């Protein structure tokens, strides 16, 4: 079983999805990717999440991010579940079309590879007693490096505004030698990376402010 950490290379795999068979690294290509898992089809919290991701797909596409879901069921169940997701989404929030792929992981091969099986909750198992997948998010960069992992309890829906915020932070940081402060949102001041010397900061960030020797902020046009 993998013990994945931030900075680990996301394991490659082959799988069947609602958009056809994929090889994961090949599917990512030169893009960023978000893999988000679900324990089971036809579950209420996950139904709301998949609909939200469908409605926000343009926000991710604008950032060069590919989306892929996973659930511990087969393709036939996934296709039926998508109909529910779209119907409920349209009812409560407007047009909802699930166009991103959902991995069929009935045998838990991908869940095992990514260490996403529930080892704590003895009740979170299928009829055969096999553990279900926990609800994890992986943000993966174009080099196939895992940059973020978040695992959510079954009772709490994910906040995809936060996931988008982190993607913005990572992409801006990679490009500009900056980090982002608490509660940062795109367009707000950022922090000059500690590796940037005082002299470099004068050139790279002429409008920066020194608050403490180790804390310098600057506006950033993106």
N, C-alpha and C positions, 0 to 999 in steps of 0.2 A: 504493500500500500504506500502511496506517495505521501510525503510529509511536505506539503507545499508551503512556501513562505513568500513574502514580498521579495521580488528579485529572482524567484525561481522561473525557469522556463516552463511555460504551460505545456503539459504533456500533449503530444499529438495522438490522434485516434481516428478511426474510421467509424461511421455510424449512419444509420438510416434516419432521415428526417422527413418532416412534412413537405419539404421542398426537394426531396430526392437524397441520394447518398452523398456524403461528403467525406473528405479528408480534412481534418480540422485546420492544420497549419496552411494547407493549400487554400482552404476556404477563406481564412483570414487575409491571406495575401499581404499587401502593404498597408492594410488598414489597422485601426484600433478595433477591438472587439469586446463585447460584453456577453459573458455566459452566465445565465441566471437559472437556477434549478428550482424544481418543485417536487414535493413528495408524491403527488398523486393527481390524476385528472379529476375533474368534477369536484374540486374543493373550493369553498367559497372565497377565502382570502386570495388564493392564487388566481381565481377567475377575475377578480377586480384588478389584479396586478397586470395580467397579460393584456387586458383591454387597455389599461393606461399606457403600457409600452407601445401598443399598436397605434394609439392616438398621438403619441409623442415621437413616433419613429422619424419624422422629418427633423426634429431637434437633434437626434443622434446622427442622422445622415449628414447634416450640416457640419458636424464635427468630425466627419470621416470615421464614424463608429458603426461597425456591423453588430447586429443583435442576433442572439440565438438562445432559445429556451431549452429546457430539458425537463422531462417528467418521467417517472418510473412506470410507464405504460407503453403499449404498442401503438403503431400508427393509426389503426382503425379507431381506437379510443381517442387519440389526439384529434382526428378529423371531426369526430362527433363533438368533442369538447369545444373546438374552435367555433362551432355554430352557436353554442351557448354563450361563449365569450363575446362574440359579435352581437348577438341579440341583446344580452344584458347591457353591454356597453352603449349600444344605440339608445336603449331605453333611458339610461341615467345620464349620459354625457355627450351623445351625438355620434356621428359616423365612426364606426370602429371596424377596421379590417386588419386581420392578423396576416401580414405578408412575410414576416420573418420566419425562419425555420424553427421547428421544435423537435428536439432529438428524442427518438424512441429509445428508452433505456430500461426496458422491462427487466432485463437480466442484471442491471446495476453495474455494467462494466465501466461506463464513464464515471458514474458516481463513486465507484471504488477507486478508480484511477485518480480522481480529484479529492479523495478522502471526504466525501459528502454524505456518508451514511450515518444515520443517527445511532450513536452508541450509548446514549444516555436515557432516552425515553423508551422504556420497554413496551409501551403501548403503540408506538409509532412504527408498526409493522403491517405487512400485508397478510392475506389469508393463509399464506404458507409460513408465516413467521419471519419473513425476510425484512430487514430494516428498510424503511423508506428513506428517501433522500432528504437531507435538511435543506433549508431555503437559503442558498448561498449565492453571492454575486462575485464574479471575477471580472476585473477590468484588465485587459491584456493589450500591450502596446504592439506596434508593427514588428518589433523584434521578437515577439512571442513571449515577452517578459511579463509576469504577473505584477501589476502595479497597485492593485487594491483587492482586498477580500473583505466581505461583510457577510456574516451569517445572522439570520433573523429567526426569532422564535415563531412557532406556527401561528400564534395568536395575533401577530403584528404585521400589517401590510408594509411593504417596502416603500421608501421615499425616493422616487426617481428624480425629483428635483435635486436631492442631495447627490445622487449618483452623477447627474449631469454637472453639478457644481465641481465635483472632484475631477471629472474628465477635463473641465475647463482649466482647473488648477494644474493638473499634470501636464497638459499640452502647453500652457503658457510658461510653466517652469522649464520644460525641456527646451523651449525655443529661446528664452530670454534670461536665463541664469537668475531666476527669482523664485521665491516661495510665497505662500499666501497666508495671511493671518486668520485668526479666529473669525468665524462667520463671514468670511470673504465671499463676495459675489463678483462676477465678471464685470469689469469696468471700474472697480474700486482700486485704491492704492494697494500695491504689493510690497513684499519685503525683499530687499536686495540680498542675494544669497551670500552667506558668510564667506564663501570662497573668493568673492570679488574684493580685491584690495581697495584701499581708500583712493588710490590714484585711478584705478580702473573705474571706480564708481563715478568719479567726476566726469569721465568721458562717456561711459555707457548710460548713466542716469543723471544728467546734469541738474535735474529738478529734485533730486532726492533730499530727504531730511534725515539728519542724524539725531535720534532720540536718546540712544545709549550707545556706547562703543560697539556693541554687538547687535544693535537693532536700528536698521535704516529702512525707511519706507520711501516709495517713489510712485508717482502716477505712471501708468503704462498704457500707451496707445496700442490697441490690438484691432 
